[in-house]
Amino acid sequence: MEIYYLAILAALFAAFCQSLTDITTKLAVDHACDEEILATQWLSGAIILIIFTLFSYPNFLMHPIQEINSLIRNEFFKLLFVSAILNIIAYSFYIIALRASHASLIIPLVLITPIFMLFTSPIMLGENTPPIGIIGVILILTGLGIFDKNLYKIDNNFFMILKYPGAPAMLIAASLWSITSNIDKLGVKNSTPLIWITALTTAISCGAIFNFYVTKRHELSFWKMRYAILGGAFTAIGNLSLVWAMSILFVPYVIAIKRLSALLTVVLSGHLLKEPIQNRLTACLVMFLGAILIILARNG
């Protein structure tokens, strides 16, 4: 029972790490261009995950080919390539969105991803959602409709969110993540959670570095990229914690707990970035409840 509670704490810690990633990325956009942030963040995360993976699978150093063949299946590299490309595009839009608007406004839009997955999961995984998932959709759309300052204004609706700078870019990112989330599930089935996360992070970092050198604008410096480095570290550490929690708890519960990161980001944005979060926190809470209903309905 004690390990069960430790796993819950690990999932909560992963949510906290994701929130710190959001905050540090928001800070990074004031010091570096999008390509620099993307490359630095994912490279720092990849280094941490590779080191941890080598400790977890020491045979990689002595017999890399044999170890790879024993841990992965036929579809692994195809899934890895597609997921890496889509993630690079998605995270590029994520950074664009954070540059354009408040983190407390943009990050809660991640909670729309489960709605998109109602369409992508049946196609990619053959999974369908029971009727209770519709209640989750209604809650998410209701939350979108109350982001405005006039919380109880009758004509509020979820389309109004599109008027905010950065919101369309974040919606594109969320739609792409609804695809990559399904690919992640297939990727884990073709390897292990740790191998998949490490390989994907490394592949994304390679693509991001290539993109940086193609579009290179400035010389990098540690001080300028300090927030991006921290963001990558928080992402990697959070993913390690998440993988361990998934090995103990029912996976949908872990995913549901990690969704708390959106709420934490709104709160931290108000305290650390001094953003106005009055109605945004209420809206995010409503959307969070909707996302949880969809997640648990899909995996119940």
C-alpha positions in Angstrom: 0.0 0.0 0.0 2.9 2.4 0.7 4.2 2.0 -2.8 0.8 2.9 -4.1 0.9 6.2 -2.3 4.4 6.8 -3.5 3.2 6.3 -7.0 0.5 8.8 -6.5 3.1 11.3 -5.3 5.2 10.5 -8.3 2.3 11.3 -10.7 1.7 14.5 -8.8 5.4 15.3 -9.0 5.2 14.7 -12.8 2.3 17.2 -13.0 4.4 19.7 -11.0 7.4 19.2 -13.3 5.2 19.8 -16.4 3.9 23.0 -14.9 7.5 24.2 -14.2 8.3 23.4 -17.9 5.4 25.6 -18.9 6.6 28.5 -16.7 10.3 28.2 -17.7 9.3 28.0 -21.4 7.2 31.2 -21.0 10.3 32.8 -19.4 12.6 31.5 -22.2 10.6 33.2 -25.0 11.8 36.6 -23.6 15.5 35.6 -24.1 15.7 33.3 -27.2 14.0 32.6 -30.5 11.7 29.6 -31.0 14.3 27.4 -32.7 16.8 27.9 -30.0 14.3 27.1 -27.2 13.1 23.9 -29.0 16.6 22.6 -29.6 18.0 23.5 -26.2 15.0 22.2 -24.2 14.9 18.8 -25.9 18.6 18.3 -25.9 18.9 18.9 -22.2 16.0 16.5 -21.6 17.5 13.9 -23.9 20.9 13.9 -22.1 19.2 13.3 -18.7 17.1 10.4 -20.1 19.9 8.8 -21.9 22.1 8.7 -18.8 19.2 7.2 -16.8 18.5 4.7 -19.5 22.1 3.5 -19.6 22.0 3.0 -15.8 18.7 1.1 -16.1 20.0 -1.0 -19.1 23.7 -1.4 -18.6 24.0 -3.9 -21.4 23.5 -1.0 -23.9 27.1 -0.1 -23.4 28.5 -3.5 -24.0 26.0 -5.0 -26.5 23.9 -2.2 -27.9 22.6 -4.1 -31.0 21.5 -7.2 -29.0 19.9 -5.0 -26.3 18.0 -3.0 -28.9 16.7 -6.1 -30.6 15.5 -7.5 -27.3 13.6 -4.4 -26.3 11.9 -3.2 -29.4 9.6 -4.6 -32.0 9.1 -4.2 -35.8 6.9 -1.1 -35.8 9.1 0.9 -33.3 11.2 3.0 -35.7 8.3 3.9 -37.9 6.2 5.0 -35.0 9.3 6.9 -33.6 9.8 8.8 -36.8 6.2 9.9 -37.2 5.8 10.9 -33.6 9.1 12.9 -33.6 8.0 14.9 -36.7 4.6 15.6 -35.3 6.0 16.5 -31.8 8.5 19.0 -33.3 5.6 20.7 -35.2 3.4 20.6 -32.1 6.0 22.0 -29.7 6.8 24.7 -32.2 3.2 25.9 -32.1 3.3 25.5 -28.3 6.2 27.9 -28.1 4.6 30.3 -30.6 1.5 30.3 -28.4 3.4 31.0 -25.2 5.2 33.9 -26.9 2.0 35.4 -28.0 -0.1 35.3 -24.8 -0.2 34.6 -21.1 0.6 31.1 -19.9 -2.5 31.1 -17.7 -4.6 31.5 -20.9 -2.8 29.2 -23.2 -1.8 26.2 -21.2 -5.4 25.2 -20.2 -6.2 24.7 -23.9 -4.1 21.5 -23.6 -7.2 20.1 -21.8 -8.9 20.1 -25.2 -6.7 17.2 -26.4 -9.0 14.5 -25.0 -11.8 16.0 -27.2 -9.6 15.6 -30.3 -8.8 12.1 -29.1 -12.5 11.1 -29.3 -11.9 11.3 -33.1 -8.3 10.1 -33.5 -8.4 7.2 -31.1 -11.2 5.2 -32.8 -9.3 5.6 -36.1 -5.8 4.8 -34.8 -6.5 2.4 -31.9 -10.1 1.3 -32.4 -11.0 2.7 -29.0 -14.4 4.3 -28.5 -15.7 6.4 -25.6 -18.8 5.6 -23.6 -21.7 8.2 -23.4 -20.3 9.6 -20.1 -17.5 11.1 -22.2 -20.0 13.4 -23.7 -20.4 15.0 -20.3 -16.7 15.7 -20.3 -16.9 17.4 -23.7 -19.7 19.6 -22.4 -17.6 20.6 -19.4 -14.5 21.4 -21.5 -16.6 23.6 -23.9 -18.2 25.3 -20.9 -14.8 26.0 -19.4 -13.7 27.6 -22.7 -16.8 29.8 -22.6 -16.0 31.3 -19.2 -12.4 32.4 -19.9 -13.7 36.0 -20.4 -13.6 38.5 -17.6 -17.4 38.7 -17.6 -17.8 35.2 -16.1 -21.6 35.2 -16.1 -22.1 37.0 -19.4 -24.9 35.2 -21.3 -23.4 35.3 -24.7 -20.1 33.7 -23.7 -19.3 30.7 -25.8 -16.2 28.6 -26.5 -15.6 30.2 -29.9 -14.5 33.4 -28.2 -11.3 31.8 -27.1 -10.1 32.0 -30.7 -9.9 35.8 -30.4 -7.0 35.6 -28.0 -3.4 35.8 -29.4 -1.7 32.4 -29.4 -5.0 30.4 -28.9 -5.2 29.1 -32.5 -1.6 28.0 -32.3 -2.2 26.1 -29.1 -5.3 24.5 -30.5 -3.1 23.2 -33.4 -0.6 21.8 -30.9 -3.4 20.1 -28.9 -4.8 18.5 -32.1 -1.4 17.2 -33.0 -0.9 15.9 -29.5 -4.1 13.9 -29.8 -2.4 12.0 -32.6 1.0 11.6 -30.9 -0.7 10.4 -27.7 -2.1 7.5 -29.6 1.3 6.9 -31.3 2.9 6.9 -27.8 0.6 4.1 -26.7 1.6 2.1 -29.7 5.2 2.9 -29.2 5.2 1.7 -25.6 3.6 -1.6 -26.8 6.5 -2.0 -29.2 9.2 -1.4 -26.5 9.1 -0.3 -22.9 7.9 3.1 -21.4 11.4 4.2 -20.6 12.9 3.2 -23.9 10.1 4.9 -25.8 10.3 8.1 -23.9 14.1 8.2 -24.2 14.1 7.4 -27.9 11.4 9.9 -28.6 13.0 12.7 -26.7 16.3 12.0 -28.4 14.7 11.9 -31.8 12.9 15.2 -31.2 16.1 16.8 -30.0 17.9 15.7 -33.2 15.2 17.1 -35.4 15.1 20.3 -33.3 18.9 20.7 -33.5 18.8 20.2 -37.3 16.0 22.8 -37.6 18.0 25.2 -35.5 21.1 25.0 -37.7 19.1 25.4 -40.8 17.4 28.5 -39.5 20.3 29.7 -37.2 20.1 33.3 -36.2 22.2 33.9 -33.1 25.0 32.2 -31.2 23.9 30.3 -28.2 25.0 31.1 -24.6 24.3 29.3 -21.4 22.9 32.4 -19.7 20.5 33.1 -22.5 19.3 29.6 -22.7 19.1 28.9 -18.9 15.3 28.8 -18.8 15.1 26.5 -21.8 17.7 24.1 -20.2 15.6 24.1 -17.0 12.5 23.4 -19.0 14.1 20.4 -20.7 15.4 19.1 -17.3 11.9 19.4 -15.7 10.4 17.6 -18.7 12.8 14.7 -18.5 12.6 14.4 -14.7 8.8 14.6 -14.9 8.7 11.9 -17.5 10.9 9.6 -15.4 8.5 10.0 -12.5 5.6 9.4 -14.8 7.0 6.2 -16.2 7.6 4.8 -12.7 4.0 5.8 -11.5 2.6 4.1 -14.6 4.3 0.9 -13.6 2.4 0.9 -10.3 -0.9 2.6 -10.9 -3.7 2.2 -13.4 -2.4 4.2 -16.4 -5.5 6.3 -16.9 -5.4 7.5 -13.3 -1.8 8.6 -13.8 -2.7 10.5 -16.9 -5.6 12.1 -15.1 -3.3 13.2 -12.2 -0.8 14.6 -14.7 -3.6 16.8 -16.2 -3.4 18.8 -12.9 -0.4 20.5 -14.4 -2.7 22.9 -16.3 -4.3 24.0 -13.0 -0.8 24.3 -11.4 0.4 26.4 -14.3 -2.5 28.8 -14.0 -1.7 29.3 -10.2 2.0 29.7 -10.8 1.4 32.1 -13.6 -0.5 34.3 -11.2 2.1 34.2 -8.5 5.4 34.1 -10.5 4.5 35.8 -13.7 1.9 38.2 -12.2 -0.7 37.3 -14.8 -4.5 37.9 -14.2 -5.9 34.5 -13.4 -9.3 35.2 -11.8 -11.8 33.5 -14.2 -9.0 31.5 -15.9 -8.6 29.3 -12.8 -12.3 28.6 -12.6 -12.5 27.9 -16.3 -9.4 25.6 -16.1 -10.9 23.7 -13.2 -14.1 23.1 -15.2 -12.1 21.9 -18.2 -9.9 19.7 -16.0 -13.0 17.9 -14.7 -14.2 17.4 -18.3 -10.8 16.1 -19.4 -10.8 13.6 -16.5 -14.2 12.3 -17.4 -13.2 11.7 -21.0 -9.9 10.0 -20.0 -11.5 7.7 -17.5 -14.4 6.9 -19.8 -12.0 6.0 -22.7 -10.0 3.7 -20.4 -12.7 2.4 -18.0 
